Amino acid sequence: MIATPLWNLHVHSRLKSWIDTVTVAGKTFRYTETGSEGLINNKKLLHIQANGGVFHGQDPASQYIKTIFGFLGIKDCSELFVEGMDHDPENSESIVAAGIEKAKELGKTF
């Protein structure tokens, strides 16, 4: 599971640094005659992201998470976006509460 806020349309630098550290040829992926191949197979990923605005998973950060972990071999990626708290601050409590309920449902599959 990766839980992160959306920072300036991307992941924060500590998460990016960790991803760069674990993305290692021969360990988490390898090069083959037909191209690269992810070595992290049969694993699930749950990506939870809090956004002040509403992007529906089309922001660069969520696309990056899905792409890089797909590259490493993780194909089963669930996403939960808790969005719009800054865009609609009057409803921020209900937005967060709905996100918690969605997380509880997704948690049943992990």
Gaussian input, Z-matrix of N, CA and C with variables (Angstrom, degrees):
# hf/3-21g

backbone

0 1
 N
 C     1     B1
 C     2     B2     1     A1
 N     3     B3     2     A2     1     D1
 C     4     B4     3     A3     2     D2
 C     5     B5     4     A4     3     D3
 N     6     B6     5     A5     4     D4
 C     7     B7     6     A6     5     D5
 C     8     B8     7     A7     6     D6
 N     9     B9     8     A8     7     D7
 C    10    B10     9     A9     8     D8
 C    11    B11    10    A10     9     D9
 N    12    B12    11    A11    10    D10
 C    13    B13    12    A12    11    D11
 C    14    B14    13    A13    12    D12
 N    15    B15    14    A14    13    D13
 C    16    B16    15    A15    14    D14
 C    17    B17    16    A16    15    D15
 N    18    B18    17    A17    16    D16
 C    19    B19    18    A18    17    D17
 C    20    B20    19    A19    18    D18
 N    21    B21    20    A20    19    D19
 C    22    B22    21    A21    20    D20
 C    23    B23    22    A22    21    D21
 N    24    B24    23    A23    22    D22
 C    25    B25    24    A24    23    D23
 C    26    B26    25    A25    24    D24
 N    27    B27    26    A26    25    D25
 C    28    B28    27    A27    26    D26
 C    29    B29    28    A28    27    D27
 N    30    B30    29    A29    28    D28
 C    31    B31    30    A30    29    D29
 C    32    B32    31    A31    30    D30
 N    33    B33    32    A32    31    D31
 C    34    B34    33    A33    32    D32
 C    35    B35    34    A34    33    D33
 N    36    B36    35    A35    34    D34
 C    37    B37    36    A36    35    D35
 C    38    B38    37    A37    36    D36
 N    39    B39    38    A38    37    D37
 C    40    B40    39    A39    38    D38
 C    41    B41    40    A40    39    D39
 N    42    B42    41    A41    40    D40
 C    43    B43    42    A42    41    D41
 C    44    B44    43    A43    42    D42
 N    45    B45    44    A44    43    D43
 C    46    B46    45    A45    44    D44
 C    47    B47    46    A46    45    D45
 N    48    B48    47    A47    46    D46
 C    49    B49    48    A48    47    D47
 C    50    B50    49    A49    48    D48
 N    51    B51    50    A50    49    D49
 C    52    B52    51    A51    50    D50
 C    53    B53    52    A52    51    D51
 N    54    B54    53    A53    52    D52
 C    55    B55    54    A54    53    D53
 C    56    B56    55    A55    54    D54
 N    57    B57    56    A56    55    D55
 C    58    B58    57    A57    56    D56
 C    59    B59    58    A58    57    D57
 N    60    B60    59    A59    58    D58
 C    61    B61    60    A60    59    D59
 C    62    B62    61    A61    60    D60
 N    63    B63    62    A62    61    D61
 C    64    B64    63    A63    62    D62
 C    65    B65    64    A64    63    D63
 N    66    B66    65    A65    64    D64
 C    67    B67    66    A66    65    D65
 C    68    B68    67    A67    66    D66
 N    69    B69    68    A68    67    D67
 C    70    B70    69    A69    68    D68
 C    71    B71    70    A70    69    D69
 N    72    B72    71    A71    70    D70
 C    73    B73    72    A72    71    D71
 C    74    B74    73    A73    72    D72
 N    75    B75    74    A74    73    D73
 C    76    B76    75    A75    74    D74
 C    77    B77    76    A76    75    D75
 N    78    B78    77    A77    76    D76
 C    79    B79    78    A78    77    D77
 C    80    B80    79    A79    78    D78
 N    81    B81    80    A80    79    D79
 C    82    B82    81    A81    80    D80
 C    83    B83    82    A82    81    D81
 N    84    B84    83    A83    82    D82
 C    85    B85    84    A84    83    D83
 C    86    B86    85    A85    84    D84
 N    87    B87    86    A86    85    D85
 C    88    B88    87    A87    86    D86
 C    89    B89    88    A88    87    D87
 N    90    B90    89    A89    88    D88
 C    91    B91    90    A90    89    D89
 C    92    B92    91    A91    90    D90
 N    93    B93    92    A92    91    D91
 C    94    B94    93    A93    92    D92
 C    95    B95    94    A94    93    D93
 N    96    B96    95    A95    94    D94
 C    97    B97    96    A96    95    D95
 C    98    B98    97    A97    96    D96
 N    99    B99    98    A98    97    D97
 C   100   B100    99    A99    98    D98
 C   101   B101   100   A100    99    D99
 N   102   B102   101   A101   100   D100
 C   103   B103   102   A102   101   D101
 C   104   B104   103   A103   102   D102
 N   105   B105   104   A104   103   D103
 C   106   B106   105   A105   104   D104
 C   107   B107   106   A106   105   D105
 N   108   B108   107   A107   106   D106
 C   109   B109   108   A108   107   D107
 C   110   B110   109   A109   108   D108
 N   111   B111   110   A110   109   D109
 C   112   B112   111   A111   110   D110
 C   113   B113   112   A112   111   D111
 N   114   B114   113   A113   112   D112
 C   115   B115   114   A114   113   D113
 C   116   B116   115   A115   114   D114
 N   117   B117   116   A116   115   D115
 C   118   B118   117   A117   116   D116
 C   119   B119   118   A118   117   D117
 N   120   B120   119   A119   118   D118
 C   121   B121   120   A120   119   D119
 C   122   B122   121   A121   120   D120
 N   123   B123   122   A122   121   D121
 C   124   B124   123   A123   122   D122
 C   125   B125   124   A124   123   D123
 N   126   B126   125   A125   124   D124
 C   127   B127   126   A126   125   D125
 C   128   B128   127   A127   126   D126
 N   129   B129   128   A128   127   D127
 C   130   B130   129   A129   128   D128
 C   131   B131   130   A130   129   D129
 N   132   B132   131   A131   130   D130
 C   133   B133   132   A132   131   D131
 C   134   B134   133   A133   132   D132
 N   135   B135   134   A134   133   D133
 C   136   B136   135   A135   134   D134
 C   137   B137   136   A136   135   D135
 N   138   B138   137   A137   136   D136
 C   139   B139   138   A138   137   D137
 C   140   B140   139   A139   138   D138
 N   141   B141   140   A140   139   D139
 C   142   B142   141   A141   140   D140
 C   143   B143   142   A142   141   D141
 N   144   B144   143   A143   142   D142
 C   145   B145   144   A144   143   D143
 C   146   B146   145   A145   144   D144
 N   147   B147   146   A146   145   D145
 C   148   B148   147   A147   146   D146
 C   149   B149   148   A148   147   D147
 N   150   B150   149   A149   148   D148
 C   151   B151   150   A150   149   D149
 C   152   B152   151   A151   150   D150
 N   153   B153   152   A152   151   D151
 C   154   B154   153   A153   152   D152
 C   155   B155   154   A154   153   D153
 N   156   B156   155   A155   154   D154
 C   157   B157   156   A156   155   D155
 C   158   B158   157   A157   156   D156
 N   159   B159   158   A158   157   D157
 C   160   B160   159   A159   158   D158
 C   161   B161   160   A160   159   D159
 N   162   B162   161   A161   160   D160
 C   163   B163   162   A162   161   D161
 C   164   B164   163   A163   162   D162
 N   165   B165   164   A164   163   D163
 C   166   B166   165   A165   164   D164
 C   167   B167   166   A166   165   D165
 N   168   B168   167   A167   166   D166
 C   169   B169   168   A168   167   D167
 C   170   B170   169   A169   168   D168
 N   171   B171   170   A170   169   D169
 C   172   B172   171   A171   170   D170
 C   173   B173   172   A172   171   D171
 N   174   B174   173   A173   172   D172
 C   175   B175   174   A174   173   D173
 C   176   B176   175   A175   174   D174
 N   177   B177   176   A176   175   D175
 C   178   B178   177   A177   176   D176
 C   179   B179   178   A178   177   D177
 N   180   B180   179   A179   178   D178
 C   181   B181   180   A180   179   D179
 C   182   B182   181   A181   180   D180
 N   183   B183   182   A182   181   D181
 C   184   B184   183   A183   182   D182
 C   185   B185   184   A184   183   D183
 N   186   B186   185   A185   184   D184
 C   187   B187   186   A186   185   D185
 C   188   B188   187   A187   186   D186
 N   189   B189   188   A188   187   D187
 C   190   B190   189   A189   188   D188
 C   191   B191   190   A190   189   D189
 N   192   B192   191   A191   190   D190
 C   193   B193   192   A192   191   D191
 C   194   B194   193   A193   192   D192
 N   195   B195   194   A194   193   D193
 C   196   B196   195   A195   194   D194
 C   197   B197   196   A196   195   D195
 N   198   B198   197   A197   196   D196
 C   199   B199   198   A198   197   D197
 C   200   B200   199   A199   198   D198
 N   201   B201   200   A200   199   D199
 C   202   B202   201   A201   200   D200
 C   203   B203   202   A202   201   D201
 N   204   B204   203   A203   202   D202
 C   205   B205   204   A204   203   D203
 C   206   B206   205   A205   204   D204
 N   207   B207   206   A206   205   D205
 C   208   B208   207   A207   206   D206
 C   209   B209   208   A208   207   D207
 N   210   B210   209   A209   208   D208
 C   211   B211   210   A210   209   D209
 C   212   B212   211   A211   210   D210
 N   213   B213   212   A212   211   D211
 C   214   B214   213   A213   212   D212
 C   215   B215   214   A214   213   D213
 N   216   B216   215   A215   214   D214
 C   217   B217   216   A216   215   D215
 C   218   B218   217   A217   216   D216
 N   219   B219   218   A218   217   D217
 C   220   B220   219   A219   218   D218
 C   221   B221   220   A220   219   D219
 N   222   B222   221   A221   220   D220
 C   223   B223   222   A222   221   D221
 C   224   B224   223   A223   222   D222
 N   225   B225   224   A224   223   D223
 C   226   B226   225   A225   224   D224
 C   227   B227   226   A226   225   D225
 N   228   B228   227   A227   226   D226
 C   229   B229   228   A228   227   D227
 C   230   B230   229   A229   228   D228
 N   231   B231   230   A230   229   D229
 C   232   B232   231   A231   230   D230
 C   233   B233   232   A232   231   D231
 N   234   B234   233   A233   232   D232
 C   235   B235   234   A234   233   D233
 C   236   B236   235   A235   234   D234
 N   237   B237   236   A236   235   D235
 C   238   B238   237   A237   236   D236
 C   239   B239   238   A238   237   D237
 N   240   B240   239   A239   238   D238
 C   241   B241   240   A240   239   D239
 C   242   B242   241   A241   240   D240
 N   243   B243   242   A242   241   D241
 C   244   B244   243   A243   242   D242
 C   245   B245   244   A244   243   D243
 N   246   B246   245   A245   244   D244
 C   247   B247   246   A246   245   D245
 C   248   B248   247   A247   246   D246
 N   249   B249   248   A248   247   D247
 C   250   B250   249   A249   248   D248
 C   251   B251   250   A250   249   D249
 N   252   B252   251   A251   250   D250
 C   253   B253   252   A252   251   D251
 C   254   B254   253   A253   252   D252
 N   255   B255   254   A254   253   D253
 C   256   B256   255   A255   254   D254
 C   257   B257   256   A256   255   D255
 N   258   B258   257   A257   256   D256
 C   259   B259   258   A258   257   D257
 C   260   B260   259   A259   258   D258
 N   261   B261   260   A260   259   D259
 C   262   B262   261   A261   260   D260
 C   263   B263   262   A262   261   D261
 N   264   B264   263   A263   262   D262
 C   265   B265   264   A264   263   D263
 C   266   B266   265   A265   264   D264
 N   267   B267   266   A266   265   D265
 C   268   B268   267   A267   266   D266
 C   269   B269   268   A268   267   D267
 N   270   B270   269   A269   268   D268
 C   271   B271   270   A270   269   D269
 C   272   B272   271   A271   270   D270
 N   273   B273   272   A272   271   D271
 C   274   B274   273   A273   272   D272
 C   275   B275   274   A274   273   D273
 N   276   B276   275   A275   274   D274
 C   277   B277   276   A276   275   D275
 C   278   B278   277   A277   276   D276
 N   279   B279   278   A278   277   D277
 C   280   B280   279   A279   278   D278
 C   281   B281   280   A280   279   D279
 N   282   B282   281   A281   280   D280
 C   283   B283   282   A282   281   D281
 C   284   B284   283   A283   282   D282
 N   285   B285   284   A284   283   D283
 C   286   B286   285   A285   284   D284
 C   287   B287   286   A286   285   D285
 N   288   B288   287   A287   286   D286
 C   289   B289   288   A288   287   D287
 C   290   B290   289   A289   288   D288
 N   291   B291   290   A290   289   D289
 C   292   B292   291   A291   290   D290
 C   293   B293   292   A292   291   D291
 N   294   B294   293   A293   292   D292
 C   295   B295   294   A294   293   D293
 C   296   B296   295   A295   294   D294
 N   297   B297   296   A296   295   D295
 C   298   B298   297   A297   296   D296
 C   299   B299   298   A298   297   D297
 N   300   B300   299   A299   298   D298
 C   301   B301   300   A300   299   D299
 C   302   B302   301   A301   300   D300
 N   303   B303   302   A302   301   D301
 C   304   B304   303   A303   302   D302
 C   305   B305   304   A304   303   D303
 N   306   B306   305   A305   304   D304
 C   307   B307   306   A306   305   D305
 C   308   B308   307   A307   306   D306
 N   309   B309   308   A308   307   D307
 C   310   B310   309   A309   308   D308
 C   311   B311   310   A310   309   D309
 N   312   B312   311   A311   310   D310
 C   313   B313   312   A312   311   D311
 C   314   B314   313   A313   312   D312
 N   315   B315   314   A314   313   D313
 C   316   B316   315   A315   314   D314
 C   317   B317   316   A316   315   D315
 N   318   B318   317   A317   316   D316
 C   319   B319   318   A318   317   D317
 C   320   B320   319   A319   318   D318
 N   321   B321   320   A320   319   D319
 C   322   B322   321   A321   320   D320
 C   323   B323   322   A322   321   D321
 N   324   B324   323   A323   322   D322
 C   325   B325   324   A324   323   D323
 C   326   B326   325   A325   324   D324
 N   327   B327   326   A326   325   D325
 C   328   B328   327   A327   326   D326
 C   329   B329   328   A328   327   D327

   B1=1.4455
   B2=1.5195
   B3=1.3023
   B4=1.4587
   B5=1.5239
   B6=1.3104
   B7=1.4657
   B8=1.5202
   B9=1.3106
   B10=1.4604
   B11=1.5250
   B12=1.3201
   B13=1.4663
   B14=1.5188
   B15=1.2962
   B16=1.4612
   B17=1.5289
   B18=1.3142
   B19=1.4695
   B20=1.5136
   B21=1.3042
   B22=1.4625
   B23=1.5269
   B24=1.3218
   B25=1.4647
   B26=1.5249
   B27=1.3197
   B28=1.4591
   B29=1.5242
   B30=1.3504
   B31=1.4621
   B32=1.5236
   B33=1.3256
   B34=1.4598
   B35=1.5275
   B36=1.3094
   B37=1.4678
   B38=1.5300
   B39=1.3119
   B40=1.4702
   B41=1.5254
   B42=1.3191
   B43=1.4607
   B44=1.5267
   B45=1.3162
   B46=1.4620
   B47=1.5211
   B48=1.3075
   B49=1.4576
   B50=1.5274
   B51=1.3359
   B52=1.4646
   B53=1.5289
   B54=1.3226
   B55=1.4649
   B56=1.5242
   B57=1.3235
   B58=1.4664
   B59=1.5326
   B60=1.3186
   B61=1.4616
   B62=1.5188
   B63=1.3347
   B64=1.4661
   B65=1.5278
   B66=1.3086
   B67=1.4578
   B68=1.5267
   B69=1.3338
   B70=1.4596
   B71=1.5276
   B72=1.3268
   B73=1.4670
   B74=1.5256
   B75=1.3201
   B76=1.4562
   B77=1.5186
   B78=1.3194
   B79=1.4721
   B80=1.5305
   B81=1.3169
   B82=1.4589
   B83=1.5304
   B84=1.3199
   B85=1.4701
   B86=1.5194
   B87=1.3226
   B88=1.4626
   B89=1.5200
   B90=1.3150
   B91=1.4544
   B92=1.5207
   B93=1.3326
   B94=1.4532
   B95=1.5287
   B96=1.3059
   B97=1.4611
   B98=1.5282
   B99=1.3283
   B100=1.4663
   B101=1.5295
   B102=1.3321
   B103=1.4597
   B104=1.5134
   B105=1.3079
   B106=1.4652
   B107=1.5234
   B108=1.3328
   B109=1.4626
   B110=1.5240
   B111=1.3247
   B112=1.4568
   B113=1.5110
   B114=1.3199
   B115=1.4665
   B116=1.5251
   B117=1.3208
   B118=1.4685
   B119=1.5246
   B120=1.3118
   B121=1.4591
   B122=1.5309
   B123=1.3284
   B124=1.4619
   B125=1.5280
   B126=1.3102
   B127=1.4647
   B128=1.5234
   B129=1.3204
   B130=1.4616
   B131=1.5159
   B132=1.3234
   B133=1.4545
   B134=1.5187
   B135=1.3101
   B136=1.4580
   B137=1.5142
   B138=1.3201
   B139=1.4579
   B140=1.5277
   B141=1.3206
   B142=1.4683
   B143=1.5238
   B144=1.3181
   B145=1.4622
   B146=1.5185
   B147=1.3211
   B148=1.4637
   B149=1.5220
   B150=1.3328
   B151=1.4662
   B152=1.5180
   B153=1.3137
   B154=1.4537
   B155=1.5146
   B156=1.3261
   B157=1.4616
   B158=1.5160
   B159=1.3112
   B160=1.4665
   B161=1.5262
   B162=1.3433
   B163=1.4591
   B164=1.5347
   B165=1.3182
   B166=1.4686
   B167=1.5290
   B168=1.3281
   B169=1.4622
   B170=1.5134
   B171=1.3263
   B172=1.4568
   B173=1.5276
   B174=1.3176
   B175=1.4587
   B176=1.5280
   B177=1.3387
   B178=1.4669
   B179=1.5272
   B180=1.3113
   B181=1.4680
   B182=1.5216
   B183=1.3078
   B184=1.4696
   B185=1.5218
   B186=1.3205
   B187=1.4642
   B188=1.5237
   B189=1.3282
   B190=1.4657
   B191=1.5282
   B192=1.3295
   B193=1.4716
   B194=1.5272
   B195=1.3175
   B196=1.4644
   B197=1.5357
   B198=1.3136
   B199=1.4596
   B200=1.5280
   B201=1.3248
   B202=1.4617
   B203=1.5239
   B204=1.3280
   B205=1.4616
   B206=1.5260
   B207=1.3189
   B208=1.4572
   B209=1.5218
   B210=1.3117
   B211=1.4565
   B212=1.5303
   B213=1.3343
   B214=1.4682
   B215=1.5227
   B216=1.3304
   B217=1.4571
   B218=1.5151
   B219=1.3172
   B220=1.4644
   B221=1.5190
   B222=1.3224
   B223=1.4692
   B224=1.5295
   B225=1.3281
   B226=1.4667
   B227=1.5239
   B228=1.3265
   B229=1.4637
   B230=1.5323
   B231=1.3287
   B232=1.4655
   B233=1.5196
   B234=1.3203
   B235=1.4602
   B236=1.5246
   B237=1.3109
   B238=1.4590
   B239=1.5196
   B240=1.3169
   B241=1.4520
   B242=1.5228
   B243=1.3128
   B244=1.4601
   B245=1.5289
   B246=1.3259
   B247=1.4596
   B248=1.5157
   B249=1.3296
   B250=1.4477
   B251=1.5175
   B252=1.3330
   B253=1.4642
   B254=1.5295
   B255=1.3280
   B256=1.4683
   B257=1.5202
   B258=1.3152
   B259=1.4650
   B260=1.5316
   B261=1.3303
   B262=1.4627
   B263=1.5328
   B264=1.3443
   B265=1.4615
   B266=1.5340
   B267=1.3349
   B268=1.4635
   B269=1.5241
   B270=1.3217
   B271=1.4632
   B272=1.5260
   B273=1.3302
   B274=1.4623
   B275=1.5285
   B276=1.3200
   B277=1.4697
   B278=1.5247
   B279=1.3119
   B280=1.4689
   B281=1.5298
   B282=1.3294
   B283=1.4645
   B284=1.5241
   B285=1.3203
   B286=1.4673
   B287=1.5272
   B288=1.3180
   B289=1.4702
   B290=1.5288
   B291=1.3196
   B292=1.4656
   B293=1.5225
   B294=1.3258
   B295=1.4599
   B296=1.5161
   B297=1.3161
   B298=1.4684
   B299=1.5194
   B300=1.3139
   B301=1.4654
   B302=1.5321
   B303=1.3351
   B304=1.4633
   B305=1.5249
   B306=1.3261
   B307=1.4645
   B308=1.5257
   B309=1.3160
   B310=1.4749
   B311=1.5148
   B312=1.3252
   B313=1.4671
   B314=1.5302
   B315=1.3136
   B316=1.4663
   B317=1.5292
   B318=1.3211
   B319=1.4653
   B320=1.5185
   B321=1.2980
   B322=1.4587
   B323=1.5236
   B324=1.3124
   B325=1.4579
   B326=1.5224
   B327=1.3019
   B328=1.4633
   B329=1.5063
   A1=108.62
   A2=114.54
   A3=121.83
   A4=106.55
   A5=115.72
   A6=121.29
   A7=107.20
   A8=115.41
   A9=119.18
   A10=111.00
   A11=116.69
   A12=119.10
   A13=109.40
   A14=116.35
   A15=121.54
   A16=106.51
   A17=116.61
   A18=122.26
   A19=108.83
   A20=117.28
   A21=121.34
   A22=111.52
   A23=115.34
   A24=124.78
   A25=113.63
   A26=118.08
   A27=119.37
   A28=110.76
   A29=115.20
   A30=120.40
   A31=108.28
   A32=116.22
   A33=118.63
   A34=110.30
   A35=116.65
   A36=121.80
   A37=113.13
   A38=119.02
   A39=120.00
   A40=111.19
   A41=117.68
   A42=120.49
   A43=109.88
   A44=117.59
   A45=121.11
   A46=110.65
   A47=117.33
   A48=121.56
   A49=111.31
   A50=117.04
   A51=120.77
   A52=110.10
   A53=117.03
   A54=120.51
   A55=110.04
   A56=116.88
   A57=120.21
   A58=110.96
   A59=117.40
   A60=121.52
   A61=111.99
   A62=118.46
   A63=120.67
   A64=113.32
   A65=118.13
   A66=121.41
   A67=107.97
   A68=115.59
   A69=122.03
   A70=109.86
   A71=115.84
   A72=120.48
   A73=109.28
   A74=115.15
   A75=121.02
   A76=113.84
   A77=117.37
   A78=121.54
   A79=111.38
   A80=116.85
   A81=120.49
   A82=112.60
   A83=117.01
   A84=122.23
   A85=107.53
   A86=116.14
   A87=119.85
   A88=109.31
   A89=113.78
   A90=120.81
   A91=108.50
   A92=116.84
   A93=122.11
   A94=108.55
   A95=116.03
   A96=119.92
   A97=112.21
   A98=116.17
   A99=120.22
   A100=112.85
   A101=117.88
   A102=121.60
   A103=111.00
   A104=116.26
   A105=119.94
   A106=110.50
   A107=115.05
   A108=121.80
   A109=108.75
   A110=116.95
   A111=121.18
   A112=111.17
   A113=116.11
   A114=121.67
   A115=113.30
   A116=117.09
   A117=120.37
   A118=106.81
   A119=115.35
   A120=120.93
   A121=110.41
   A122=115.27
   A123=122.46
   A124=112.92
   A125=116.33
   A126=122.12
   A127=108.45
   A128=114.65
   A129=121.24
   A130=109.25
   A131=115.11
   A132=121.11
   A133=108.08
   A134=116.03
   A135=121.95
   A136=106.36
   A137=116.47
   A138=122.32
   A139=108.09
   A140=115.53
   A141=122.22
   A142=107.00
   A143=115.69
   A144=119.72
   A145=110.42
   A146=115.68
   A147=122.15
   A148=108.59
   A149=115.29
   A150=121.60
   A151=109.87
   A152=116.12
   A153=119.27
   A154=112.08
   A155=116.30
   A156=122.84
   A157=110.20
   A158=115.63
   A159=121.29
   A160=108.02
   A161=116.17
   A162=121.32
   A163=113.11
   A164=118.33
   A165=122.82
   A166=112.64
   A167=117.16
   A168=120.64
   A169=114.87
   A170=118.12
   A171=121.04
   A172=113.22
   A173=117.09
   A174=120.84
   A175=109.99
   A176=117.87
   A177=120.42
   A178=114.24
   A179=118.82
   A180=120.90
   A181=111.77
   A182=117.78
   A183=119.57
   A184=110.99
   A185=117.49
   A186=120.51
   A187=110.81
   A188=116.74
   A189=121.69
   A190=110.91
   A191=117.14
   A192=120.72
   A193=109.77
   A194=116.78
   A195=119.99
   A196=110.90
   A197=117.22
   A198=121.38
   A199=111.81
   A200=118.08
   A201=120.31
   A202=111.15
   A203=118.34
   A204=118.97
   A205=110.92
   A206=118.13
   A207=120.71
   A208=110.50
   A209=116.78
   A210=122.19
   A211=111.11
   A212=116.30
   A213=120.70
   A214=112.60
   A215=117.60
   A216=121.09
   A217=115.61
   A218=118.36
   A219=121.16
   A220=108.80
   A221=115.50
   A222=120.96
   A223=112.28
   A224=117.00
   A225=121.88
   A226=108.52
   A227=115.78
   A228=121.76
   A229=109.27
   A230=115.54
   A231=120.96
   A232=108.17
   A233=115.39
   A234=119.97
   A235=109.82
   A236=114.69
   A237=121.84
   A238=107.04
   A239=115.51
   A240=120.77
   A241=108.88
   A242=115.62
   A243=122.14
   A244=104.00
   A245=115.26
   A246=119.90
   A247=114.23
   A248=114.94
   A249=121.60
   A250=116.34
   A251=117.14
   A252=118.08
   A253=112.78
   A254=118.06
   A255=120.45
   A256=111.54
   A257=115.62
   A258=120.67
   A259=111.59
   A260=115.27
   A261=121.31
   A262=109.65
   A263=117.45
   A264=120.71
   A265=114.74
   A266=117.67
   A267=119.56
   A268=111.52
   A269=116.51
   A270=121.44
   A271=113.14
   A272=117.23
   A273=119.72
   A274=112.45
   A275=117.95
   A276=119.58
   A277=111.09
   A278=117.81
   A279=119.64
   A280=111.10
   A281=117.55
   A282=120.93
   A283=109.85
   A284=116.59
   A285=121.19
   A286=110.07
   A287=117.84
   A288=121.04
   A289=111.01
   A290=117.50
   A291=120.81
   A292=110.58
   A293=116.75
   A294=120.91
   A295=112.02
   A296=117.22
   A297=121.31
   A298=110.34
   A299=117.64
   A300=120.94
   A301=111.13
   A302=116.54
   A303=119.97
   A304=110.64
   A305=116.59
   A306=120.77
   A307=111.13
   A308=116.73
   A309=119.83
   A310=110.55
   A311=117.35
   A312=120.83
   A313=111.18
   A314=116.72
   A315=120.10
   A316=110.99
   A317=116.43
   A318=120.62
   A319=113.18
   A320=117.35
   A321=120.65
   A322=112.08
   A323=118.30
   A324=121.67
   A325=112.73
   A326=118.12
   A327=120.83
   A328=111.26
   D1=137.79
   D2=173.71
   D3=-124.71
   D4=124.24
   D5=176.49
   D6=-121.44
   D7=125.81
   D8=-174.53
   D9=-152.83
   D10=152.11
   D11=169.87
   D12=-84.19
   D13=158.70
   D14=171.85
   D15=-84.29
   D16=118.94
   D17=179.86
   D18=-115.17
   D19=114.17
   D20=177.92
   D21=48.34
   D22=44.24
   D23=178.69
   D24=67.03
   D25=18.64
   D26=177.73
   D27=-147.65
   D28=176.29
   D29=176.46
   D30=-74.92
   D31=158.48
   D32=179.96
   D33=-74.99
   D34=162.10
   D35=-170.68
   D36=-64.66
   D37=-31.98
   D38=179.15
   D39=-67.22
   D40=-40.50
   D41=177.14
   D42=-66.74
   D43=-43.82
   D44=178.14
   D45=-59.48
   D46=-41.93
   D47=178.63
   D48=-63.60
   D49=-42.07
   D50=178.67
   D51=-63.77
   D52=-44.34
   D53=178.62
   D54=-60.15
   D55=-44.09
   D56=178.36
   D57=-61.87
   D58=-33.59
   D59=-179.53
   D60=-71.19
   D61=-38.25
   D62=-176.88
   D63=-90.25
   D64=-8.78
   D65=176.96
   D66=-87.07
   D67=90.51
   D68=-171.32
   D69=-128.79
   D70=122.87
   D71=176.91
   D72=-58.75
   D73=132.35
   D74=-179.36
   D75=89.18
   D76=-13.91
   D77=179.10
   D78=-112.67
   D79=-56.09
   D80=-178.41
   D81=-110.44
   D82=-11.70
   D83=171.41
   D84=-154.62
   D85=164.59
   D86=176.82
   D87=-143.03
   D88=158.91
   D89=175.59
   D90=-93.63
   D91=136.22
   D92=176.81
   D93=-126.33
   D94=176.24
   D95=178.53
   D96=-63.59
   D97=-25.48
   D98=-178.25
   D99=-101.01
   D100=4.37
   D101=179.33
   D102=127.61
   D103=-171.78
   D104=-178.85
   D105=-78.17
   D106=155.14
   D107=-178.74
   D108=-139.26
   D109=126.75
   D110=177.32
   D111=-71.18
   D112=142.84
   D113=-178.48
   D114=-107.94
   D115=0.07
   D116=177.05
   D117=-99.23
   D118=91.64
   D119=-175.14
   D120=-108.93
   D121=160.10
   D122=176.88
   D123=57.70
   D124=34.53
   D125=176.88
   D126=-121.24
   D127=154.10
   D128=176.21
   D129=-108.71
   D130=153.15
   D131=174.06
   D132=-130.54
   D133=132.64
   D134=170.44
   D135=-114.15
   D136=119.40
   D137=178.57
   D138=-108.57
   D139=115.52
   D140=176.97
   D141=-108.84
   D142=127.86
   D143=-177.80
   D144=-135.70
   D145=131.91
   D146=176.10
   D147=-99.43
   D148=128.79
   D149=-179.02
   D150=-126.31
   D151=135.42
   D152=174.08
   D153=-69.45
   D154=-33.69
   D155=176.82
   D156=-100.00
   D157=-170.55
   D158=-179.05
   D159=-120.04
   D160=118.69
   D161=-175.56
   D162=-125.38
   D163=-14.04
   D164=178.75
   D165=55.25
   D166=37.41
   D167=177.55
   D168=77.39
   D169=9.27
   D170=-178.42
   D171=-100.03
   D172=8.21
   D173=178.45
   D174=-79.27
   D175=157.08
   D176=-178.55
   D177=-59.41
   D178=-33.61
   D179=-178.02
   D180=-65.66
   D181=-48.90
   D182=-178.56
   D183=-68.57
   D184=-34.37
   D185=175.81
   D186=-65.44
   D187=-39.02
   D188=177.96
   D189=-63.36
   D190=-46.38
   D191=-179.48
   D192=-59.67
   D193=-47.74
   D194=-179.16
   D195=-63.49
   D196=-41.08
   D197=-177.96
   D198=-68.72
   D199=-49.45
   D200=-174.82
   D201=-67.39
   D202=-40.10
   D203=179.94
   D204=-74.98
   D205=-28.04
   D206=171.00
   D207=-65.22
   D208=-41.05
   D209=176.12
   D210=-59.30
   D211=-36.64
   D212=179.76
   D213=-79.63
   D214=-6.69
   D215=174.92
   D216=111.97
   D217=-3.13
   D218=179.75
   D219=-86.25
   D220=110.28
   D221=-177.51
   D222=-100.26
   D223=-21.78
   D224=-178.35
   D225=-93.29
   D226=88.75
   D227=-175.46
   D228=-118.71
   D229=115.25
   D230=174.07
   D231=-98.77
   D232=146.99
   D233=-178.62
   D234=-128.04
   D235=142.46
   D236=174.78
   D237=-134.24
   D238=117.73
   D239=179.31
   D240=-111.22
   D241=122.77
   D242=174.10
   D243=-102.90
   D244=103.88
   D245=-166.51
   D246=-124.09
   D247=150.59
   D248=168.09
   D249=96.22
   D250=9.25
   D251=-177.60
   D252=-63.24
   D253=-35.29
   D254=177.78
   D255=-83.05
   D256=-32.86
   D257=179.79
   D258=-68.42
   D259=-34.71
   D260=-177.48
   D261=-134.88
   D262=68.27
   D263=-172.67
   D264=-60.79
   D265=-25.62
   D266=179.04
   D267=-64.40
   D268=-25.88
   D269=-178.11
   D270=-107.91
   D271=15.36
   D272=-175.00
   D273=-61.75
   D274=-37.81
   D275=179.90
   D276=-64.54
   D277=-42.43
   D278=179.99
   D279=-71.51
   D280=-31.71
   D281=176.30
   D282=-63.89
   D283=-46.05
   D284=179.08
   D285=-65.41
   D286=-42.80
   D287=179.48
   D288=-61.11
   D289=-40.65
   D290=177.45
   D291=-65.19
   D292=-37.70
   D293=177.07
   D294=-64.06
   D295=-39.23
   D296=177.77
   D297=-63.86
   D298=-41.69
   D299=178.43
   D300=-64.11
   D301=-41.24
   D302=177.21
   D303=-63.66
   D304=-39.17
   D305=178.82
   D306=-64.23
   D307=-39.31
   D308=177.48
   D309=-61.81
   D310=-41.38
   D311=178.80
   D312=-65.85
   D313=-45.66
   D314=179.08
   D315=-64.88
   D316=-33.61
   D317=-179.57
   D318=-62.34
   D319=-23.10
   D320=179.96
   D321=-69.24
   D322=-19.04
   D323=-178.50
   D324=-97.29
   D325=1.41
   D326=-179.42
   D327=-109.83

